[in-house]
Amino acid sequence: MSDISSRGYANPDKLVSTGWVAEHLNDSNVRVIESNEDPLLYPSGHVSGAVEVDWVKDLNDPLRRDYLDKSGFEALASRIGITPQTTAVFYGDKSNWWATYALWVFELFGHTNAKIMDGGRLKWVEEGRELTREKPSISPTSYNAPERDDSQIRAFRDGVLAHIGENGQLVDVRSPGEFSGEKLHMEGYPQEGAVRGGHIPGASSCPWSRAANEDGTFKNAAELSEIYLNELGLDPAEPTIAYCRIGERSSHTWFVLSNLLGFGDVRNYDGSWTEWGNSVGLPIEK
C-alpha cells in the first residue's frame, strides 16, 4: 500500500497492491473477486480463495438490456459470501477492465467498500504468485441491498444527448480507429455491433489504456493529470461522461477520473457506441 499511497491519488484507498491481497487471503472480512473478459482464465487458475463474477451471466439481466435488479444482486452477493460490510477486492484481465466494470455495478447497489487490485491478474502472475484451480467453499450470506441507484454514476442516452447540448465534458475512451469511424470495434475483434462508425459530437478522444502502465498498474496522479486535465482540458468540478462500445473500457476511465483524480461527478454511459451508433436520429461525428 505504501507505493500506492505515495502516488498522489484523491482516494488511494480504492486501490490495493498484489502484496496487500497476498497478506489478506485468509481475512474473513475480505472477499477477492476475479472478473475477466476471457471465461477460461478463472478455471485455469486464480488467486486462492477468489470467487468469479462473470460479467455476462452474473451482472446482466438475462432478458433485458440492463443490469441485474435488487433481488438478483442480493442472490449474487449471497452466493459469493459477502455482506455489506465485506471489503470486495476486484481484479482481472485486460488491465482490470472487467474488474472496474464489476466494481462499478456493485457500487450501483451501494457496495462502495470495493477496491481494485492494482495491476490485476497480469501483475499477480508476473510476480510469480501462486494460482490455484480449487474453487473456494463459500457459505452463503444474507445480503439486504438497496434498490439499484442509476442516478449518480450511470448515464443514459437521453442524458448524454442533453449533456452534449450543454457542451458538457465527454470522453470517448475507444481506440483512435473507432473514434474516427474507421472501425466499429478494437483491432483484433469482429468489426460489428453498430450500424455506423464515428463518435458522439463534442467528445474528446482519450483511449482508456493511456491511464495504465505496461504492467497493468495505474499511472500516478501527476501523469494522469497531465493527460486528462492539461491535455484534454477537463475540469474536475464539471460533470463528465465516459463511454466506449459497451461500457467496460469506460468503467476503467470512470474509475480513474472519479477515484484517482477526484472528479466530483463522473458517469459511465454503458449503452455507449453500441446504443448510440444504432439509434435512429442521433447525431454523430467522424
C-alpha positions in Angstrom: 0.0 0.0 0.0 2.9 2.4 0.6 3.7 2.7 -3.1 0.0 3.4 -3.9 -0.3 6.0 -1.1 2.7 7.9 -2.5 1.2 8.4 -6.0 -0.9 11.4 -5.1 -4.4 9.9 -5.8 -7.5 11.6 -4.5 -8.7 8.3 -3.0 -5.8 5.9 -2.6 -7.9 3.5 -0.5 -9.7 2.4 -3.7 -6.5 0.6 -4.8 -4.6 -2.3 -3.1 -1.4 -3.9 -4.1 -0.8 -7.5 -5.0 1.2 -7.8 -1.8 -1.7 -6.5 0.2 -4.0 -9.1 -1.3 -1.5 -11.8 -0.6 -1.4 -10.7 3.0 -5.2 -10.8 3.3 -6.1 -14.1 1.6 -7.3 -15.5 4.9 -9.1 -12.4 6.1 -12.8 -13.2 6.7 -13.7 -9.5 6.1 -12.2 -9.5 2.6 -13.5 -11.2 -0.5 -11.3 -11.3 -3.6 -13.3 -11.3 -6.8 -12.0 -12.2 -10.3 -13.8 -10.8 -13.3 -12.4 -11.3 -16.8 -13.3 -11.0 -20.5 -11.9 -14.5 -21.0 -14.1 -17.0 -19.2 -11.4 -19.7 -19.4 -8.9 -17.8 -17.2 -10.6 -18.3 -13.8 -10.9 -22.1 -14.1 -7.3 -22.3 -15.4 -6.0 -20.8 -12.2 -7.0 -17.9 -9.8 -5.9 -16.3 -6.6 -6.5 -18.6 -3.7 -9.9 -18.0 -2.2 -11.1 -15.8 -5.1 -14.6 -16.1 -6.4 -15.6 -15.5 -10.0 -18.1 -12.9 -11.1 -18.9 -13.3 -14.8 -19.8 -10.0 -16.4 -22.4 -11.6 -18.7 -24.0 -14.3 -16.6 -23.8 -12.6 -13.2 -24.1 -8.9 -13.8 -26.6 -8.7 -16.6 -30.3 -9.3 -16.7 -30.9 -12.5 -18.8 -33.6 -10.9 -21.0 -33.5 -7.1 -20.8 -30.5 -5.0 -21.9 -29.8 -3.9 -18.4 -28.1 -5.0 -15.2 -29.5 -7.3 -12.5 -32.0 -5.9 -10.1 -32.1 -5.7 -6.3 -33.1 -9.4 -5.8 -30.6 -10.5 -8.4 -27.7 -8.6 -6.7 -28.8 -10.0 -3.3 -28.6 -13.5 -4.7 -25.2 -12.9 -6.3 -23.8 -11.3 -3.1 -25.2 -14.2 -1.0 -23.6 -16.8 -3.4 -20.2 -15.2 -3.2 -20.4 -14.9 0.5 -20.3 -11.2 1.1 -22.2 -8.8 3.4 -22.5 -5.0 3.1 -19.5 -4.8 5.4 -17.2 -7.1 3.4 -14.3 -5.4 1.6 -14.7 -6.6 -2.0 -11.3 -6.6 -3.9 -11.7 -7.0 -7.7 -9.1 -8.0 -10.2 -9.0 -9.5 -13.7 -7.5 -9.5 -17.2 -7.2 -6.6 -19.7 -5.6 -4.3 -17.1 -8.6 -4.7 -14.9 -11.3 -3.6 -17.5 -13.8 -6.0 -16.2 -12.7 -5.6 -12.6 -13.6 -1.9 -12.7 -16.8 -2.8 -14.6 -17.8 -5.2 -11.9 -16.9 -2.7 -9.1 -19.0 -0.1 -10.9 -22.0 -2.4 -11.0 -21.5 -3.2 -7.3 -21.5 0.5 -6.5 -24.8 0.9 -8.3 -26.1 -1.1 -5.3 -24.3 0.9 -2.7 -21.5 -1.6 -2.2 -18.8 1.2 -2.1 -16.5 -0.9 0.2 -14.9 -2.1 -3.0 -11.3 -1.9 -4.3 -9.2 -2.8 -7.3 -6.0 -4.9 -7.1 -3.6 -2.7 -8.9 -2.1 -4.5 -11.9 -4.7 -7.1 -12.0 -4.2 -10.7 -12.9 -1.1 -10.0 -15.1 0.9 -8.4 -12.3 0.0 -11.2 -9.9 1.2 -13.8 -12.4 4.3 -11.9 -13.5 5.4 -11.7 -9.8 5.3 -15.4 -9.6 2.5 -15.5 -7.1 0.5 -18.7 -6.7 -2.6 -19.6 -8.6 -5.0 -22.4 -7.8 -7.7 -24.3 -9.7 -9.5 -25.1 -6.5 -12.8 -23.2 -6.1 -13.3 -21.9 -2.6 -16.0 -23.3 -0.3 -18.3 -20.4 0.3 -21.0 -20.2 3.0 -24.0 -18.2 1.7 -24.7 -14.9 3.4 -27.9 -12.8 3.8 -27.4 -9.6 1.9 -30.0 -6.8 2.1 -29.3 -4.5 -0.8 -30.9 -1.1 -1.6 -32.6 -0.7 -4.9 -30.2 -0.1 -7.7 -29.3 3.6 -8.0 -28.6 4.7 -11.5 -28.8 8.4 -10.7 -25.2 9.1 -9.6 -22.6 7.2 -11.7 -24.6 5.9 -14.7 -25.5 7.8 -17.8 -28.4 7.1 -20.3 -28.8 8.0 -23.9 -31.2 10.9 -23.3 -29.0 12.2 -20.5 -26.0 12.1 -22.9 -28.0 14.0 -25.5 -28.8 16.7 -23.0 -25.2 16.8 -21.8 -23.8 17.4 -25.3 -26.5 20.1 -25.8 -24.9 21.9 -22.9 -21.4 21.3 -24.2 -20.6 19.0 -21.3 -17.4 17.1 -20.9 -17.5 13.8 -22.8 -14.6 11.3 -23.1 -14.5 8.6 -25.8 -12.1 6.0 -24.4 -12.1 3.8 -27.5 -9.2 3.4 -29.9 -8.4 6.2 -32.4 -9.8 4.0 -35.3 -13.1 3.6 -33.5 -13.3 7.3 -32.7 -12.7 8.3 -36.4 -15.3 5.8 -37.6 -12.8 3.6 -39.4 -13.5 0.7 -37.1 -16.5 -0.5 -35.2 -14.5 -2.4 -32.6 -10.9 -2.6 -31.4 -8.2 -4.2 -33.6 -8.4 -8.0 -33.5 -12.1 -8.1 -32.7 -15.0 -8.7 -35.2 -16.0 -5.4 -36.7 -19.6 -5.5 -35.7 -22.0 -4.2 -33.1 -23.0 -0.8 -34.6 -24.6 0.3 -37.9 -22.5 3.5 -38.0 -19.0 4.4 -37.1 -17.8 7.6 -35.5 -18.2 9.3 -32.2 -20.6 11.4 -30.2 -20.4 15.1 -31.1 -18.1 17.1 -28.8 -16.4 14.0 -27.4 -12.6 14.1 -26.7 -10.6 11.1 -27.7 -8.5 9.5 -24.9 -8.0 5.7 -25.1 -8.5 4.1 -21.7 -5.1 2.4 -22.0 -3.3 5.7 -21.6 -4.1 5.6 -17.9 -2.3 2.3 -17.4 1.4 1.3 -17.3 2.7 -1.7 -19.2 2.3 -4.0 -16.2 -1.4 -3.0 -15.9 -1.0 -0.7 -12.9 -2.4 2.8 -12.9 -0.2 5.7 -13.7 0.4 8.1 -10.8 -1.8 11.2 -10.3 0.7 13.6 -11.9 0.8 11.6 -15.1 -3.0 11.2 -15.1 -3.5 14.9 -14.5 -1.2 15.7 -17.4 -3.4 13.6 -19.7 -6.9 14.5 -18.5 -6.5 18.0 -17.1 -3.7 19.5 -19.2 -4.0 17.7 -22.5 -7.8 17.2 -22.7 -8.6 20.3 -20.6 -11.2 18.5 -18.4 -12.4 20.4 -15.3 -12.7 18.1 -12.3 -15.6 20.3 -11.0 -17.7 19.9 -14.1 -19.9 16.8 -14.9 -18.1 14.3 -17.1 -19.4 11.3 -19.0 -17.2 8.5 -20.3 -18.2 5.9 -23.0 -16.7 3.2 -25.2 -18.6 0.4 -27.0 -20.4 -1.4 -24.3 -19.2 0.3 -21.1 -16.4 -1.8 -19.9 -13.4 0.2 -21.1 -15.2 3.4 -20.0 -15.6 2.0 -16.5 -11.8 1.9 -16.3 -11.7 5.7 -17.2 -14.6 6.3 -14.8 -12.6 4.7 -12.0 -9.5 6.8 -12.9 -11.4 10.1 -13.1 -13.6 9.6 -10.0 -11.4 7.8 -7.6 -7.8 8.6 -8.6 -8.2 12.2 -9.8 -11.2 13.1 -7.6 -13.6 14.4 -10.2 -16.8 15.2 -8.4 -19.4 14.0 -11.0 -18.4 11.2 -13.4 -20.8 8.9 -15.1 -20.3 5.8 -17.2 -22.5 5.6 -20.3 -22.8 1.8 -20.6 -25.1 2.0 -23.6 -22.0 3.5 -25.3 -21.5 3.2 -29.0 -23.5 0.0 -29.4 -26.6 2.0 -28.5 -25.6 5.4 -29.9 -24.3 4.1 -33.2 -27.5 2.1 -33.8 -30.1 4.7 -32.6 -32.3 6.4 -35.2 -31.9 10.1 -35.3 -28.9 10.6 -33.0 -26.1 12.8 -34.2 -22.6 11.5 -34.8 -19.2 13.0 -35.9 -16.4 11.4 -37.8 
